[in-house]
């Protein structure tokens, strides 16, 4: 059920956000904030901000779809 919800969520972000979601949060070998920032010509801080907003939106999306699930355990904040 969780994987289905994540799959549904993947269709929602903008292209820029989707790349961050795919390459940072779902990848077995995530890119660094700096690597993604360099690709888009923005700072790693801006990528971190976008990533944090995505995490919050994902948690809300999952909480609404799976009421008994605690999405706070997903994607604990840490720098890679």
DSSP file (Angstrom, degrees, kcal/mol; ACC not computed):
  #  RESIDUE AA STRUCTURE BP1 BP2  ACC     N-H-->O    O-->H-N    N-H-->O    O-->H-N    TCO  KAPPA ALPHA  PHI   PSI    X-CA   Y-CA   Z-CA
    1    1 A X     >        0   0    0      0, 0.0     4,-2.2     0, 0.0     5,-0.2   0.000 360.0 360.0 360.0 -41.9    0.0    0.0    0.0
    2    2 A X  H  >  +     0   0    0      1,-0.2     4,-2.5     2,-0.2     5,-0.2   0.924 360.0  50.4 -62.7 -44.7    2.8    2.4    0.9
    3    3 A X  H  > S+     0   0    0      1,-0.2     4,-2.4     2,-0.2    -1,-0.2   0.888 108.9  52.5 -62.1 -38.0    4.6    1.8   -2.4
    4    4 A X  H  > S+     0   0    0      2,-0.2     4,-2.2     1,-0.2    -1,-0.2   0.928 110.1  48.1 -62.3 -44.5    1.3    2.4   -4.3
    5    5 A X  H  X S+     0   0    0     -4,-2.2     4,-2.4     2,-0.2    -2,-0.2   0.895 111.0  50.1 -64.3 -40.3    0.9    5.8   -2.5
    6    6 A X  H  X S+     0   0    0     -4,-2.5     4,-2.1     2,-0.2    -1,-0.2   0.908 109.6  52.4 -64.3 -40.1    4.5    6.7   -3.2
    7    7 A X  H  X S+     0   0    0     -4,-2.4     4,-0.5     1,-0.2    -2,-0.2   0.897 110.1  47.8 -60.6 -41.2    3.9    5.9   -6.9
    8    8 A X  H >< S+     0   0    0     -4,-2.2     3,-0.9     1,-0.2     4,-0.2   0.898 110.9  51.6 -65.0 -40.5    0.8    8.1   -6.9
    9    9 A X  H >X S+     0   0    0     -4,-2.4     3,-2.2     1,-0.2     4,-0.8   0.860  97.3  67.6 -65.5 -35.3    2.8   10.9   -5.3
   10   10 A X  H 3< S+     0   0    0     -4,-2.1    -1,-0.2     1,-0.3    -2,-0.2   0.741  94.8  58.1 -58.7 -23.7    5.6   10.6   -7.9
   11   11 A X  T << S+     0   0    0     -3,-0.9    -1,-0.3    -4,-0.5    -2,-0.2   0.581  98.5  62.6 -82.4  -9.6    3.2   11.9  -10.5
   12   12 A X  T <4 S+     0   0    0     -3,-2.2    -2,-0.2    -4,-0.2    -1,-0.2   0.876  79.5  84.5 -88.7 -41.0    2.5   15.2   -8.6
   13   13 A X  S  < S-     0   0    0     -4,-0.8    41,-0.0     1,-0.1     0, 0.0  -0.146  82.2-102.7 -66.7 160.5    5.8   17.1   -8.4
   14   14 A X     >  -     0   0    0      1,-0.1     4,-3.2     4,-0.0     5,-0.2  -0.209  43.2 -96.2 -66.5 169.8    7.1   19.4  -11.1
   15   15 A X  H  > S+     0   0    0      2,-0.2     4,-2.1     1,-0.2     5,-0.2   0.910 127.5  49.3 -57.2 -43.5    9.9   18.1  -13.3
   16   16 A X  H  > S+     0   0    0      1,-0.2     4,-1.6     2,-0.2    -1,-0.2   0.934 115.0  43.5 -61.7 -47.9   12.5   19.8  -11.1
   17   17 A X  H  > S+     0   0    0      1,-0.2     4,-2.8     2,-0.2    -2,-0.2   0.880 110.0  57.1 -65.8 -38.2   11.0   18.4   -7.9
   18   18 A X  H  X S+     0   0    0     -4,-3.2     4,-2.8     1,-0.2     5,-0.2   0.890 104.4  51.9 -63.2 -39.0   10.6   15.0   -9.5
   19   19 A X  H  X S+     0   0    0     -4,-2.1     4,-3.2     2,-0.2     5,-0.3   0.926 111.2  47.2 -62.7 -43.7   14.3   14.8  -10.2
   20   20 A X  H  X>S+     0   0    0     -4,-1.6     4,-2.1     2,-0.2     5,-0.9   0.931 113.0  49.6 -61.9 -45.2   15.1   15.7   -6.6
   21   21 A X  I  X>S+     0   0    0     -4,-2.8     5,-1.2     3,-0.2     4,-1.1   0.926 117.5  40.0 -59.1 -47.1   12.6   13.1   -5.4
   22   22 A X  I  <>S+     0   0    0     -4,-2.8     5,-0.6     3,-0.2     4,-0.4   0.938 122.4  38.5 -69.3 -48.2   14.0   10.4   -7.7
   23   23 A X  I  <5S+     0   0    0     -4,-3.2     8,-2.1    -5,-0.2    -2,-0.2   0.647 129.1  27.3 -85.8 -15.1   17.7   11.1   -7.3
   24   24 A X  I  <5S+     0   0    0     -4,-2.1    -3,-0.2    -5,-0.3     6,-0.2   0.785 129.5  28.7-107.8 -43.4   17.7   12.0   -3.6
   25   25 A X  I  <<S+     0   0    0     -4,-1.1    -3,-0.2    -5,-0.9    -4,-0.1   0.745 128.1  29.7 -99.8 -25.9   14.9   10.2   -1.9
   26   26 A X  I   <S+     0   0    0     -5,-1.2    -3,-0.2    -4,-0.4    -4,-0.1   0.567  92.2 105.2-110.7 -10.9   14.3    7.0   -3.9
   27   27 A X    > < -     0   0    0     -5,-0.6     3,-0.5    -6,-0.3    -4,-0.1  -0.410  63.1-143.2 -76.3 144.2   17.7    6.2   -5.3
   28   28 A X  T 3  S+     0   0    0      1,-0.3     2,-0.3    -2,-0.1    -1,-0.1   0.787 107.6  32.8 -70.4 -27.9   19.9    3.4   -4.0
   29   29 A X  T 3  S-     0   0    0     -6,-0.0    -1,-0.3    -3,-0.0    -3,-0.0  -0.698  93.1-159.0-126.8  76.8   22.9    5.8   -4.7
   30   30 A X    <   -     0   0    0     -3,-0.5    -6,-0.2    -2,-0.3     2,-0.1  -0.227  14.7-121.6 -63.6 144.3   21.5    9.2   -4.0
   31   31 A X        -     0   0    0     -8,-2.1    49,-0.1     1,-0.1     2,-0.1  -0.426  33.1-105.0 -74.5 157.9   23.2   12.3   -5.5
   32   32 A X     >  -     0   0    0     -2,-0.1     4,-2.0     1,-0.1     5,-0.2  -0.397  26.0-111.0 -78.7 162.7   24.4   14.9   -3.1
   33   33 A X  H  > S+     0   0    0      1,-0.2     4,-2.6     2,-0.2     5,-0.2   0.891 120.9  53.1 -57.2 -39.9   22.6   18.2   -2.7
   34   34 A X  H  > S+     0   0    0      2,-0.2     4,-2.7     1,-0.2    -1,-0.2   0.908 105.9  52.0 -64.7 -43.4   25.6   19.9   -4.3
   35   35 A X  H  > S+     0   0    0      2,-0.2     4,-1.6     1,-0.2    -1,-0.2   0.918 114.0  42.8 -61.1 -44.4   25.5   17.6   -7.4
   36   36 A X  H  X S+     0   0    0     -4,-2.0     4,-1.4     2,-0.2    -1,-0.2   0.910 113.5  52.7 -69.1 -41.2   21.8   18.3   -8.0
   37   37 A X  H  X>S+     0   0    0     -4,-2.6     5,-2.4    -5,-0.2     4,-1.0   0.901 107.8  51.6 -59.7 -41.8   22.3   22.0   -7.3
   38   38 A X  H  <5S+     0   0    0     -4,-2.7     3,-0.4     1,-0.2    -1,-0.2   0.881 106.7  54.1 -62.9 -38.5   25.1   22.1   -9.9
   39   39 A X  H  <5S+     0   0    0     -4,-1.6    -1,-0.2     1,-0.2    -2,-0.2   0.826 118.3  35.0 -64.0 -31.5   22.9   20.4  -12.5
   40   40 A X  H  <5S-     0   0    0     -4,-1.4    -1,-0.2    -3,-0.3    -2,-0.2   0.414 109.6-116.1-106.5  -0.2   20.2   23.1  -12.0
   41   41 A X  T  <5S+     0   0    0     -4,-1.0     2,-0.3    -3,-0.4    -3,-0.2   0.830  77.7 111.2  70.1  31.8   22.4   26.1  -11.4
   42   42 A X  S   <S-     0   0    0     -5,-2.4    -1,-0.3    -6,-0.2    -2,-0.2  -0.847  71.9 -89.1-129.9 168.8   21.2   26.6   -7.8
   43   43 A X     >  -     0   0    0     -2,-0.3     4,-1.7     1,-0.1     3,-0.1  -0.311  30.4-118.2 -75.5 159.6   22.8   26.3   -4.4
   44   44 A X  H  > S+     0   0    0      1,-0.2     4,-2.4     2,-0.2     5,-0.1   0.810 116.1  61.6 -65.7 -27.5   22.7   23.1   -2.4
   45   45 A X  H  > S+     0   0    0      2,-0.2     4,-2.3     1,-0.2    -1,-0.2   0.902 102.4  49.9 -63.7 -40.5   20.7   25.0    0.2
   46   46 A X  H  > S+     0   0    0      2,-0.2     4,-2.3     1,-0.2    -2,-0.2   0.899 110.6  49.5 -65.7 -39.5   17.9   25.6   -2.3
   47   47 A X  H  X S+     0   0    0     -4,-1.7     4,-2.8     2,-0.2    -2,-0.2   0.905 109.7  52.2 -64.4 -41.0   17.9   21.9   -3.2
   48   48 A X  H  X S+     0   0    0     -4,-2.4     4,-2.6     2,-0.2    -2,-0.2   0.910 109.0  50.2 -60.9 -42.1   17.7   21.1    0.5
   49   49 A X  H  X S+     0   0    0     -4,-2.3     4,-2.0     2,-0.2    -2,-0.2   0.926 112.1  46.4 -62.2 -45.0   14.7   23.5    0.9
   50   50 A X  H  X S+     0   0    0     -4,-2.3     4,-2.3     1,-0.2    -2,-0.2   0.917 112.0  51.8 -63.1 -43.3   12.9   21.9   -2.0
   51   51 A X  H  X S+     0   0    0     -4,-2.8     4,-2.5     1,-0.2    -2,-0.2   0.915 108.6  50.6 -59.9 -44.4   13.7   18.4   -0.7
   52   52 A X  H  X S+     0   0    0     -4,-2.6     4,-2.2     1,-0.2    -1,-0.2   0.888 110.0  49.7 -63.3 -39.2   12.2   19.3    2.8
   53   53 A X  H  X S+     0   0    0     -4,-2.0     4,-2.5     2,-0.2    -1,-0.2   0.903 110.6  50.9 -65.0 -40.3    9.0   20.7    1.2
   54   54 A X  H  X S+     0   0    0     -4,-2.3     4,-2.8     2,-0.2    -2,-0.2   0.913 108.7  51.4 -62.2 -42.5    8.7   17.5   -0.8
   55   55 A X  H  X S+     0   0    0     -4,-2.5     4,-2.6     2,-0.2    -2,-0.2   0.925 111.2  47.3 -61.1 -45.2    9.2   15.4    2.3
   56   56 A X  H  X S+     0   0    0     -4,-2.2     4,-2.3     1,-0.2    -1,-0.2   0.912 113.0  48.5 -63.8 -42.3    6.4   17.3    4.1
   57   57 A X  H  X S+     0   0    0     -4,-2.5     4,-2.5     2,-0.2    -2,-0.2   0.895 112.1  49.7 -64.6 -39.1    4.1   17.0    1.1
   58   58 A X  H  X S+     0   0    0     -4,-2.8     4,-2.7     2,-0.2     5,-0.2   0.925 110.0  50.2 -65.0 -44.6    4.8   13.3    0.9
   59   59 A X  H  X S+     0   0    0     -4,-2.6     4,-2.7     1,-0.2    12,-0.2   0.920 113.0  46.5 -59.2 -44.2    4.1   12.8    4.6
   60   60 A X  H  X S+     0   0    0     -4,-2.3     4,-2.2     2,-0.2    -2,-0.2   0.924 111.9  51.0 -63.6 -44.8    0.8   14.7    4.3
   61   61 A X  H  X S+     0   0    0     -4,-2.5     4,-1.5     1,-0.2    -2,-0.2   0.906 114.5  43.1 -59.4 -44.4   -0.2   12.7    1.2
   62   62 A X  H  X S+     0   0    0     -4,-2.7     4,-3.1     2,-0.2     7,-0.2   0.910 110.8  54.8 -70.5 -42.1    0.5    9.4    2.9
   63   63 A X  H  < S+     0   0    0     -4,-2.7    -2,-0.2    -5,-0.2    -1,-0.2   0.886 110.7  46.8 -58.0 -39.7   -1.1   10.4    6.2
   64   64 A X  H  < S+     0   0    0     -4,-2.2     3,-0.3    -5,-0.2    -1,-0.2   0.846 119.3  39.5 -70.9 -34.0   -4.3   11.3    4.2
   65   65 A X  H  < S+     0   0    0     -4,-1.5     2,-0.3     1,-0.3    -2,-0.2   0.763 126.9  30.5 -88.7 -26.9   -4.2    8.0    2.3
   66   66 A X    ><  -     0   0    0     -4,-3.1     3,-1.9    -5,-0.1    -1,-0.3  -0.742  67.9-177.5-132.9  82.9   -3.1    5.6    5.0
   67   67 A X  T 3  S+     0   0    0     -2,-0.3    -1,-0.1    -3,-0.3    -2,-0.1   0.773  80.7  52.6 -57.3 -31.0   -4.5    7.0    8.3
   68   68 A X  T 3  S+     0   0    0      2,-0.1     2,-0.3     0, 0.0    -1,-0.3   0.538  91.4  93.7 -84.1  -5.6   -2.9    4.2   10.5
   69   69 A X    <   -     0   0    0     -3,-1.9     2,-0.9    -7,-0.2    -3,-0.1  -0.685  69.9-140.2 -91.8 139.9    0.6    4.7    9.0
   70   70 A X    >   -     0   0    0     -2,-0.3     3,-1.3     1,-0.1     4,-0.1  -0.823  17.6-176.4 -98.6  97.4    3.1    7.0   10.7
   71   71 A X  G >   +     0   0    0     -2,-0.9     3,-1.7     1,-0.3    -1,-0.1   0.557  67.6  87.0 -73.6  -5.4    4.9    8.9    7.9
   72   72 A X  G 3  S+     0   0    0      1,-0.3    -1,-0.3   -13,-0.1   -13,-0.0   0.731  81.3  62.7 -64.7 -20.0    7.2   10.6   10.3
   73   73 A X  G <  S+     0   0    0     -3,-1.3     3,-0.5     3,-0.1     2,-0.3   0.619  85.6  96.7 -78.6 -12.1    9.5    7.6   10.0
   74   74 A X  S <  S-     0   0    0     -3,-1.7   -15,-0.1     1,-0.2   -16,-0.0  -0.607  96.4  -9.3 -80.4 134.5   10.0    8.3    6.2
   75   75 A X  S    S-     0   0    0     -2,-0.3    -1,-0.2     1,-0.1     3,-0.1   0.904  77.1-149.4  50.5  60.7   13.0   10.2    5.1
   76   76 A X        -     0   0    0     -3,-0.5     2,-0.3     1,-0.1    -1,-0.1  -0.330  32.0 -94.9 -57.8 141.1   14.4   11.3    8.3
   77   77 A X        +     0   0    0    -25,-0.0     2,-0.3     2,-0.0    -1,-0.1  -0.428  68.5 135.8 -67.5 121.5   16.2   14.6    7.9
   78   78 A X        -     0   0    0     -2,-0.3     2,-0.4    -3,-0.1     0, 0.0  -0.955  52.3-113.7-161.6 149.4   19.9   14.1    7.3
   79   79 A X              0   0    0     -2,-0.3   -47,-0.1     1,-0.1    -2,-0.0  -0.729 360.0 360.0 -88.0 131.7   22.5   15.5    4.9
   80   80 A X              0   0    0     -2,-0.4    -1,-0.1   -49,-0.1   -48,-0.0   0.373 360.0 360.0-111.0 360.0   24.0   13.0    2.5
